[in-house]
Amino acid sequence: MPELEVFLKESLEDFALSRSEKKNLKNHLSRIAGNPIEQAKARQLAFKLTQEAINEFGQITALDWLQGFIKLLYANENKTKASAFFSPGTDCLHRIRQLISESRSALDICVFTITDDRIVRRLEEAQARGVKIRIISDNEKSMDSGSDLTYLSKSGIDCRLDRTDAHMHHKFAISDQDLLLTGSYNWTRAAAAKNDENIVITNNPQLLRSFTKKFEEIWSKLE
């Protein structure tokens, strides 16, 4: 917030947001996107600085600056998207495969088990085109008949298995640090053919931060 305050004061000197200032401000505000508490602090700071500018210089045009700032502050919220998919059926399977295919640089996967070869093939394709893949899974389920964890590990994908007495029961994936997939859906053929399951896909910044933090916590513990 101190860094943001300095930037806002400099921007307010001419009571307008230039194109370069907007670009820099977007970078500042992306750090607090989806965090209502920090956004409220930034909004209060902008109102305070605007009121001070009006009191000192009598520049009502500072309100135009304030309006521009508020639009940038909540720009990411307007772009937040989410979709839900359900099984039985192939909707969840197709969306998981699509997520993998569209990943450009990084794919972090934390799932109870992987036994569906249709998903495994997409993971191999992603690895072949240079996507960095990390997989966390349950140690007991990795020993099940049909589990693909050993195969994926031998193929060069970085896999780590839970070592606790309890199950690692998460089912989520993060693509390129900007898209989250989560839900009840296990990455198995039974989940597609028989079970009532769901997945949700979202770019919500706050959820992405929470799931990324959890992935890194588990990954570090299993190092």
PAKOL-351395 format. One record per residue (C-alpha): residue number from 1; residue in one letter; chain; x, y, z. Coordinates in steps of 0.2 Angstrom, whole numbers, always signed. Each point is the difference from the previous one (the first is absolute). Layout:
<rs>
+-----+----+----+-------+-------+-------+
!   i ! aa ! ch !     u !     v !     w !
+-----+----+----+-------+-------+-------+
! NUM !  a !  A !     X !     Y !     Z !
...
+-----+----+----+-------+-------+-------+
</rs>
This chain:
<rs>
+-----+----+----+-------+-------+-------+
!   i ! aa ! ch !     u !     v !     w !
+-----+----+----+-------+-------+-------+
!   1 !  m !  A !    +0 !    +0 !    +0 !
!   2 !  p !  A !   +14 !   +13 !    +3 !
!   3 !  e !  A !    +7 !    -3 !   -17 !
!   4 !  l !  A !   -18 !    +2 !    -7 !
!   5 !  e !  A !    -2 !   +16 !    +9 !
!   6 !  v !  A !   +16 !    +7 !    -7 !
!   7 !  f !  A !    -6 !    -4 !   -17 !
!   8 !  l !  A !   -17 !    +7 !    +2 !
!   9 !  k !  A !    +7 !   +17 !    +6 !
!  10 !  e !  A !   +11 !    +1 !   -15 !
!  11 !  s !  A !   -14 !    -4 !   -11 !
!  12 !  l !  A !   -11 !   +13 !    +8 !
!  13 !  e !  A !   +12 !   +14 !    -4 !
!  14 !  d !  A !    -9 !    +4 !   -16 !
!  15 !  f !  A !   -17 !    -7 !    +5 !
!  16 !  a !  A !    +0 !   -13 !   -14 !
!  17 !  l !  A !    +5 !   -18 !    -4 !
!  18 !  s !  A !   +11 !    -1 !   -15 !
!  19 !  r !  A !    +2 !   -16 !   -10 !
!  20 !  s !  A !   +16 !    -4 !    +8 !
!  21 !  e !  A !    -7 !    +3 !   +17 !
!  22 !  k !  A !   -15 !   -11 !    -3 !
!  23 !  k !  A !   +12 !   -14 !    -6 !
!  24 !  n !  A !   +11 !    +2 !   +16 !
!  25 !  l !  A !   -15 !    +1 !   +11 !
!  26 !  k !  A !    -8 !   -16 !    -7 !
!  27 !  n !  A !   +16 !    -9 !    +5 !
!  28 !  h !  A !    -1 !    +7 !   +18 !
!  29 !  l !  A !   -19 !    -4 !    +1 !
!  30 !  s !  A !    +2 !   -18 !    -7 !
!  31 !  r !  A !    +9 !    -5 !   +17 !
!  32 !  i !  A !   -16 !    +4 !   +10 !
!  33 !  a !  A !   -13 !    -6 !   -14 !
!  34 !  g !  A !   -13 !   -11 !    +8 !
!  35 !  n !  A !    +5 !    +6 !   +18 !
!  36 !  p !  A !   -15 !   +11 !    +6 !
!  37 !  i !  A !    +9 !    +6 !   +16 !
!  38 !  e !  A !   +15 !    +6 !    -9 !
!  39 !  q !  A !   -11 !    +7 !   -14 !
!  40 !  a !  A !   -10 !   +10 !   +13 !
!  41 !  k !  A !   +17 !    +7 !    +7 !
!  42 !  a !  A !    +5 !    +5 !   -17 !
!  43 !  r !  A !   -17 !    +8 !    -3 !
!  44 !  q !  A !    +0 !   +10 !   +16 !
!  45 !  l !  A !   +18 !    +6 !    -4 !
!  46 !  a !  A !    -5 !    +6 !   -17 !
!  47 !  f !  A !   -15 !    +9 !    +8 !
!  48 !  k !  A !   +11 !    +8 !   +13 !
!  49 !  l !  A !   +13 !    +6 !   -12 !
!  50 !  t !  A !   -14 !    +7 !   -12 !
!  51 !  q !  A !    -8 !   +10 !   +14 !
!  52 !  e !  A !   +17 !    +7 !    +5 !
!  53 !  a !  A !    +3 !    +5 !   -17 !
!  54 !  i !  A !   -17 !    +9 !    -2 !
!  55 !  n !  A !    +2 !    +8 !   +17 !
!  56 !  e !  A !   +18 !    +7 !    -4 !
!  57 !  f !  A !    -2 !    +4 !   -19 !
!  58 !  g !  A !   -18 !    +1 !    -2 !
!  59 !  q !  A !    +2 !   -12 !   -15 !
!  60 !  i !  A !   -17 !    -8 !    -3 !
!  61 !  t !  A !    +8 !    -9 !   -15 !
!  62 !  a !  A !    +8 !   -11 !   +14 !
!  63 !  l !  A !   -17 !    -9 !    +0 !
!  64 !  d !  A !    +3 !    -6 !   -18 !
!  65 !  w !  A !   +17 !    -7 !    +6 !
!  66 !  l !  A !    -9 !    -9 !   +14 !
!  67 !  q !  A !   -13 !    -7 !   -12 !
!  68 !  g !  A !   +14 !    -7 !   -11 !
!  69 !  f !  A !    +8 !    -8 !   +15 !
!  70 !  i !  A !   -15 !    -9 !    +6 !
!  71 !  k !  A !    -3 !    -7 !   -17 !
!  72 !  l !  A !   +17 !    -7 !    +0 !
!  73 !  l !  A !    -1 !    -6 !   +18 !
!  74 !  y !  A !   -15 !   -11 !    -4 !
!  75 !  a !  A !    +4 !    -4 !   -19 !
!  76 !  n !  A !    +6 !   -18 !    +4 !
!  77 !  e !  A !   -17 !    -4 !    +9 !
!  78 !  n !  A !    -9 !    +4 !   -15 !
!  79 !  k !  A !   +10 !   -13 !   -10 !
!  80 !  t !  A !    -2 !   -14 !   +13 !
!  81 !  k !  A !    -8 !   -15 !    -8 !
!  82 !  a !  A !    -5 !   -17 !    +6 !
!  83 !  s !  A !    -8 !   -15 !    -7 !
!  84 !  a !  A !    -7 !   -17 !    +7 !
!  85 !  f !  A !    +0 !   -17 !    -8 !
!  86 !  f !  A !    -8 !   -16 !    +6 !
!  87 !  s !  A !    +1 !   -19 !    -2 !
!  88 !  p !  A !    -4 !   -14 !    -4 !
!  89 !  g !  A !    +4 !    +4 !   -18 !
!  90 !  t !  A !   +15 !    +7 !    -8 !
!  91 !  d !  A !    -2 !   +19 !    +4 !
!  92 !  c !  A !   +12 !    +0 !   +14 !
!  93 !  l !  A !   +13 !   -11 !    -9 !
!  94 !  h !  A !    +0 !   +11 !   -15 !
!  95 !  r !  A !    +2 !   +16 !   +10 !
!  96 !  i !  A !   +15 !    -8 !    +9 !
!  97 !  r !  A !    +8 !    -5 !   -16 !
!  98 !  q !  A !    -3 !   +17 !    -7 !
!  99 !  l !  A !    +8 !    +8 !   +15 !
! 100 !  i !  A !   +15 !   -11 !    -3 !
! 101 !  s !  A !    +1 !    +4 !   -18 !
! 102 !  e !  A !    -1 !   +19 !    +2 !
! 103 !  s !  A !   +13 !    +0 !   +14 !
! 104 !  r !  A !   +15 !   +10 !    -7 !
! 105 !  s !  A !   +14 !    +0 !   +13 !
! 106 !  a !  A !    -6 !    -8 !   +16 !
! 107 !  l !  A !   -12 !   -13 !    +7 !
! 108 !  d !  A !    -2 !    -4 !   +19 !
! 109 !  i !  A !   -11 !   -15 !    +3 !
! 110 !  c !  A !    -5 !    -6 !   +18 !
! 111 !  v !  A !   -12 !   -15 !    -2 !
! 112 !  f !  A !    -5 !   -15 !   +10 !
! 113 !  t !  A !    +3 !   -12 !   -15 !
! 114 !  i !  A !    +3 !    +0 !   -18 !
! 115 !  t !  A !    -5 !   -16 !   -10 !
! 116 !  d !  A !    -8 !    +7 !   -16 !
! 117 !  d !  A !   +12 !    -3 !   -15 !
! 118 !  r !  A !   -10 !   +14 !   -10 !
! 119 !  i !  A !    +7 !   +13 !   +13 !
! 120 !  v !  A !   +17 !    -8 !    +1 !
! 121 !  r !  A !    +2 !    +2 !   -19 !
! 122 !  r !  A !    -3 !   +18 !    +1 !
! 123 !  l !  A !   +13 !    +2 !   +14 !
! 124 !  e !  A !   +13 !    -9 !   -11 !
! 125 !  e !  A !    -4 !   +12 !   -14 !
! 126 !  a !  A !    +1 !   +15 !   +12 !
! 127 !  q !  A !   +17 !    -6 !    +6 !
! 128 !  a !  A !    +6 !    -2 !   -18 !
! 129 !  r !  A !    -3 !   +18 !    -4 !
! 130 !  g !  A !    +9 !    +6 !   +15 !
! 131 !  v !  A !   -13 !    +3 !   +13 !
! 132 !  k !  A !    +7 !    -2 !   +18 !
! 133 !  i !  A !   -11 !   -13 !    +9 !
! 134 !  r !  A !    -1 !    -3 !   +18 !
! 135 !  i !  A !   -11 !   -14 !    +8 !
! 136 !  i !  A !    -5 !    -3 !   +18 !
! 137 !  s !  A !   -10 !   -16 !    +3 !
! 138 !  d !  A !    -4 !   -12 !   +14 !
! 139 !  n !  A !   +13 !   -14 !    +4 !
! 140 !  e !  A !   -13 !   -14 !    +3 !
! 141 !  k !  A !   -10 !    +4 !   -16 !
! 142 !  s !  A !   +16 !    +0 !   -10 !
! 143 !  m !  A !    +2 !   -18 !    +3 !
! 144 !  d !  A !   -17 !    -5 !    -6 !
! 145 !  s !  A !    -2 !   -10 !   -16 !
! 146 !  g !  A !    -2 !   +12 !   -15 !
! 147 !  s !  A !    +9 !   +15 !    +9 !
! 148 !  d !  A !   +10 !   +10 !   -12 !
! 149 !  l !  A !   +11 !    +9 !   +13 !
! 150 !  t !  A !   +15 !   -12 !    -2 !
! 151 !  y !  A !    -1 !    +1 !   -19 !
! 152 !  l !  A !    -1 !   +19 !    +0 !
! 153 !  s !  A !   +15 !    +1 !   +12 !
! 154 !  k !  A !   +10 !   -11 !   -10 !
! 155 !  s !  A !    -4 !   +10 !   -16 !
! 156 !  g !  A !    +9 !   +15 !    +9 !
! 157 !  i !  A !   -15 !    +9 !    +8 !
! 158 !  d !  A !    +4 !    +6 !   +17 !
! 159 !  c !  A !   -12 !    -9 !   +12 !
! 160 !  r !  A !    +0 !    +0 !   +19 !
! 161 !  l !  A !   -11 !   -12 !   +10 !
! 162 !  d !  A !    -8 !    +4 !   +17 !
! 163 !  r !  A !    +9 !    -9 !   +14 !
! 164 !  t !  A !   -13 !    +2 !   +15 !
! 165 !  d !  A !   -12 !   -13 !    +7 !
! 166 !  a !  A !   -14 !   +10 !    -7 !
! 167 !  h !  A !    -5 !    +2 !   -18 !
! 168 !  m !  A !    +5 !   +14 !   -11 !
! 169 !  h !  A !   -17 !    +3 !    -6 !
! 170 !  h !  A !    +1 !   +16 !   -10 !
! 171 !  k !  A !    -6 !    +1 !   -18 !
! 172 !  f !  A !    +6 !   +16 !    -8 !
! 173 !  a !  A !   +12 !    +7 !   -13 !
! 174 !  i !  A !    +7 !   +17 !    -4 !
! 175 !  s !  A !    +5 !    +4 !   -18 !
! 176 !  d !  A !   +13 !   +14 !    -4 !
! 177 !  q !  A !    -4 !    +8 !   +17 !
! 178 !  d !  A !   -16 !    +8 !    -7 !
! 179 !  l !  A !   -13 !   -14 !    -1 !
! 180 !  l !  A !    -6 !   -11 !   +14 !
! 181 !  l !  A !   -10 !   -17 !    -2 !
! 182 !  t !  A !    -7 !    -8 !   +15 !
! 183 !  g !  A !   -15 !   -11 !    +6 !
! 184 !  s !  A !    -4 !   -17 !    +5 !
! 185 !  y !  A !    +5 !    -9 !   -16 !
! 186 !  n !  A !   +14 !   -13 !    +1 !
! 187 !  w !  A !   +10 !    -2 !   -16 !
! 188 !  t !  A !    -6 !   -17 !    -3 !
! 189 !  r !  A !   -11 !    -9 !   -13 !
! 190 !  a !  A !   -13 !    -4 !   +14 !
! 191 !  a !  A !    -2 !   +18 !    +4 !
! 192 !  a !  A !    -5 !    +4 !   -18 !
! 193 !  a !  A !   -11 !   -16 !    -3 !
! 194 !  k !  A !    -9 !    -3 !   +16 !
! 195 !  n !  A !    +3 !   +13 !   +14 !
! 196 !  d !  A !   -10 !   +16 !    +4 !
! 197 !  e !  A !   +15 !   +12 !    +0 !
! 198 !  n !  A !    +4 !   +18 !    -4 !
! 199 !  i !  A !   +14 !   +12 !    -5 !
! 200 !  v !  A !    +0 !   +19 !    +0 !
! 201 !  i !  A !   +12 !   +10 !   -10 !
! 202 !  t !  A !    +4 !   +18 !    +5 !
! 203 !  n !  A !   +13 !   +14 !    -2 !
! 204 !  n !  A !    -6 !    +8 !   +17 !
! 205 !  p !  A !   +17 !    +8 !    +7 !
! 206 !  q !  A !    -4 !    -3 !   +18 !
! 207 !  l !  A !    -4 !   -19 !    -3 !
! 208 !  l !  A !   +16 !    -2 !   -11 !
! 209 !  r !  A !   +10 !    +8 !   +14 !
! 210 !  s !  A !    -7 !   -12 !   +13 !
! 211 !  f !  A !    +2 !   -16 !   -10 !
! 212 !  t !  A !   +17 !    +5 !    -6 !
! 213 !  k !  A !    +5 !    +3 !   +18 !
! 214 !  k !  A !    -7 !   -17 !    +5 !
! 215 !  f !  A !    +9 !    -9 !   -14 !
! 216 !  e !  A !   +17 !    +8 !    +4 !
! 217 !  e !  A !    -3 !    -5 !   +19 !
! 218 !  i !  A !    -3 !   -18 !    -5 !
! 219 !  w !  A !   +14 !    -1 !   -13 !
! 220 !  s !  A !   +13 !    +7 !   +12 !
! 221 !  k !  A !    -5 !   -13 !   +14 !
! 222 !  l !  A !    +3 !   -14 !   -12 !
! 223 !  e !  A !   +17 !    +6 !    -6 !
+-----+----+----+-------+-------+-------+
</rs>
